[in-house]
Amino acid sequence: MHIRPVTHNYHVTGQLKPTDLGQVAEAGYAAVICMRPDGEGWGQPKFSAIEEAAKAANLKAYYLPVGGSAVPMEQARKLRGLLKETEGPILAFCASGARCAGLYQMAEQIGG
């Protein structure tokens, strides 16, 4: 994993595997957010496998898929809500982490 901080409590990374979730929990994260739609890439684990591994590691797991070239405002609003309701550090992931960083910027700009 190559984790990059966006803020003190919001970090991004590329694709996680179910086997990574124990290490994520040990690093002190409270939740993971998957922004990669199921079936987007070859060999990508389904969110259900990520969610199961997160639960076993005592992490919250959220599925907020963002696909295509445009990031929908609805997803930014949902992220804004997750950021408000989640206590502790969040690790968001997609293929590279870029979508996660971009959606975070949108969520901050819309406010609310």
C-alpha positions in Angstrom: 0.0 0.0 0.0 1.1 3.5 -0.8 -0.9 5.7 1.5 -1.0 9.4 0.9 -2.5 11.9 3.3 -5.0 14.5 2.0 -5.7 15.8 5.5 -4.9 14.7 9.0 -7.9 12.3 9.1 -8.4 11.5 5.4 -5.9 9.4 3.4 -6.0 7.8 0.0 -4.4 4.7 -1.6 -4.8 2.4 -4.5 -6.7 -0.9 -4.6 -6.8 -2.7 -1.3 -7.0 -6.5 -0.9 -9.0 -8.2 1.8 -5.7 -9.3 3.3 -4.7 -5.6 3.8 -7.5 -4.7 6.2 -5.8 -6.1 9.3 -2.8 -3.9 8.6 -5.1 -0.9 7.9 -6.8 -1.4 11.3 -3.4 -1.7 13.0 -2.4 1.6 11.5 -5.2 3.2 13.4 -7.9 3.8 10.7 -11.5 3.8 11.7 -13.0 3.2 8.3 -12.3 2.4 4.7 -14.2 3.9 1.7 -14.2 2.0 -1.6 -14.7 4.3 -4.6 -14.0 1.7 -7.2 -17.0 0.1 -8.8 -17.1 -3.7 -8.6 -15.7 -5.3 -11.9 -13.8 -2.2 -13.0 -10.5 -4.0 -13.3 -9.1 -7.5 -13.7 -8.3 -9.2 -10.4 -10.1 -6.6 -8.4 -11.8 -8.0 -5.3 -15.5 -7.4 -4.9 -16.5 -4.9 -2.3 -18.3 -7.7 -0.4 -14.9 -9.3 0.3 -13.4 -6.0 1.4 -16.4 -5.4 3.6 -16.2 -8.8 5.2 -12.4 -8.4 5.9 -13.1 -4.9 7.3 -15.7 -6.2 9.7 -13.3 -8.9 10.9 -10.7 -6.2 11.6 -13.3 -4.0 13.4 -13.3 -1.3 10.6 -16.3 0.4 9.1 -16.5 -0.1 5.3 -18.4 2.1 2.9 -19.0 1.6 -0.8 -19.1 4.8 -2.7 -18.3 3.9 -6.3 -17.2 6.6 -8.7 -16.9 5.6 -12.4 -16.3 7.3 -15.7 -14.5 10.5 -16.4 -16.8 12.8 -14.4 -17.2 12.6 -10.6 -20.9 12.9 -9.7 -21.9 15.6 -7.3 -24.2 13.1 -5.5 -21.2 11.0 -4.6 -19.5 14.1 -3.2 -22.5 14.9 -1.1 -22.5 11.3 0.2 -18.7 11.5 1.0 -19.4 14.8 2.9 -21.9 13.0 5.0 -19.5 10.0 5.7 -16.8 12.5 6.7 -19.1 14.1 9.2 -20.4 10.8 10.8 -17.1 8.9 11.0 -14.9 9.4 14.0 -11.2 8.7 13.4 -9.0 8.5 10.4 -10.5 7.3 7.1 -8.6 5.5 4.3 -10.3 5.8 0.9 -9.2 3.7 -2.0 -9.8 3.3 -5.8 -7.4 2.2 -8.5 -4.7 4.8 -7.7 -6.2 7.1 -5.0 -6.7 9.9 -7.5 -10.5 9.6 -7.5 -10.6 9.6 -3.8 -8.6 12.8 -3.5 -10.6 14.5 -6.2 -14.0 13.5 -4.6 -12.7 14.8 -1.3 -11.9 18.2 -2.8 -15.4 18.3 -4.3 -17.0 17.4 -1.0 -15.1 20.2 0.7 -16.2 22.7 -1.9 -19.9 21.9 -1.8 -19.9 22.5 2.0 -23.0 21.8 4.1 
